[in-house]
């Protein structure tokens, strides 16, 4: 099993920045990709970004491209999401996730991921 713990959420004004962190523990050698999804109340969970563990290939959801950057620290089993130019519509609960399957690029599909964190709230005020 793999445990994922997120941190870094909070309240920020529009135009500001936040950095989310997610640290994996347990059977981390079974992880090939880590990523982030986000969800608003009553809405489906939406792909934000993903990164492959071996070669660092990344992918982003259309709504966050050029504003968010995902990165990893393999030695710390940690993935980061740097969020810049935040907008009120970025207000969501953000979930860290991990995939056990080796892929060339991260999958944007929710069912591709095996492990999930508890989520961290990001609120952007206008």
C-alpha positions in Angstrom: 0.0 0.0 0.0 0.9 3.6 -0.5 0.0 6.6 1.6 -0.2 10.1 0.2 -0.2 13.2 2.4 -0.9 16.6 0.9 0.0 20.0 2.4 0.2 23.6 1.3 -3.4 24.5 0.7 -5.0 27.7 2.0 -6.5 31.0 1.2 -4.9 33.4 -1.3 -6.0 36.4 -3.3 -6.6 36.3 -7.0 -3.3 36.7 -8.8 -1.4 35.1 -6.0 0.6 31.9 -5.7 0.5 28.7 -3.7 2.7 25.6 -3.7 1.2 22.2 -2.8 3.3 19.3 -1.7 2.5 15.6 -1.6 4.7 13.0 0.1 4.3 9.3 -0.5 5.1 6.6 2.0 4.8 2.8 2.1 5.5 0.8 -1.1 6.8 3.8 -3.0 8.8 1.6 -5.4 5.4 0.6 -6.9 4.7 4.2 -8.1 5.4 5.2 -11.7 3.4 8.4 -11.9 2.1 11.0 -9.5 -0.3 13.8 -10.1 -3.0 16.2 -8.9 -6.7 16.3 -9.5 -9.2 18.9 -8.1 -12.9 18.9 -7.4 -15.5 21.4 -6.6 -18.7 20.5 -4.7 -21.1 18.6 -6.9 -18.7 18.5 -9.8 -16.5 15.7 -11.2 -12.9 15.4 -10.2 -10.8 17.2 -12.8 -7.2 16.4 -13.9 -4.7 19.1 -13.1 -1.2 17.8 -13.7 0.8 14.6 -13.7 4.5 13.7 -13.8 6.2 10.3 -14.5 8.6 9.3 -11.8 11.4 7.9 -14.0 11.9 10.6 -16.7 9.8 13.5 -15.5 7.4 13.7 -18.4 4.5 16.0 -17.5 1.0 16.7 -18.7 -1.5 19.4 -17.6 -5.2 20.1 -17.8 -6.1 22.8 -20.3 -7.4 25.2 -17.6 -4.1 25.3 -15.8 -1.5 25.2 -18.6 1.1 28.0 -18.4 0.0 28.8 -14.8 0.8 25.6 -12.8 4.0 23.6 -12.8 4.4 20.1 -11.4 7.8 18.8 -10.2 9.1 15.9 -8.2 11.9 15.1 -5.7 12.5 11.4 -6.1 14.8 11.2 -3.1 12.0 12.6 -0.9 9.2 10.8 -2.7 7.5 14.1 -3.0 5.6 15.9 -5.8 5.0 19.6 -5.9 2.4 21.7 -7.6 3.4 25.4 -8.0 0.3 27.4 -8.7 0.7 30.9 -10.1 -1.7 33.6 -11.3 -4.5 32.0 -9.3 -8.1 32.7 -10.2 -11.3 32.4 -8.1 -12.3 29.5 -10.4 -9.3 27.6 -9.1 -11.0 27.2 -5.8 -11.3 23.5 -5.3 -10.2 20.6 -3.1 -6.9 19.4 -4.6 -6.1 15.7 -4.4 -2.7 14.0 -4.8 -2.7 10.7 -6.6 -0.4 7.9 -7.7 -0.4 5.4 -10.5 1.2 1.9 -10.4 1.4 1.5 -14.1 4.4 2.5 -16.2 3.4 5.1 -18.8 5.2 7.3 -21.3 3.2 10.3 -20.2 0.8 10.7 -17.2 -2.8 9.8 -17.9 -5.5 12.5 -17.4 -8.1 9.8 -16.6 -9.2 9.4 -13.0 -9.6 5.6 -13.2 -5.9 5.3 -14.2 -4.8 6.2 -10.6 -4.6 3.7 -7.7 -3.9 5.8 -4.6 -5.4 9.1 -3.4 -4.6 11.5 -0.6 -7.2 13.1 1.7 -7.2 16.4 -0.2 -6.3 20.0 0.6 -8.5 23.0 0.2 -7.4 25.9 -2.0 -9.5 29.0 -1.9 -8.9 32.0 -4.1 -10.6 35.2 -3.2 -11.5 37.9 -5.8 
